[in-house]
Amino acid sequence: MKNHKSKGTYYKKIYSNVTRINGGILMWVILGVIAIVATFINLYLYKAGKDYKLAMAIGLSFTALTLCSEYSLVSTWVEVEDWAALMDVVPSMERALWFLTIVSILLNIVPLVLERKGTK
């Protein structure tokens, strides 16, 4: 009976971790999409001559939240010792996250740079 109970606890722990991993992947995607949409809204508002600074702040904030979400996902993989997932995903995601973060920062500050150039 004790062995059966420990298996149940083991499976509950596995299910809990799988739910956390799947939720982490979903959260990462949702936050990333919001960051991309906010960045394009930022650029559109600037082009339309409207106040774009809130959209810029939202775009940069969601970029940061996307990075935090990805870090949490990797942390969960370490907790459950899913070394295969870490070895498979982390090297390519590192490059992708660096690239996308730099692109997000540059796209979000374009209106500031253009506005500053236009006023001089």
HELIX and SHEET records of a PDB file:
HELIX    1   1 LYS A    2  ALA A   48  1                                  47    
HELIX    2   2 LYS A   53  GLU A   79  1                                  27    
HELIX    3   3 TRP A   83  THR A  119  1                                  37    
END                                                                             
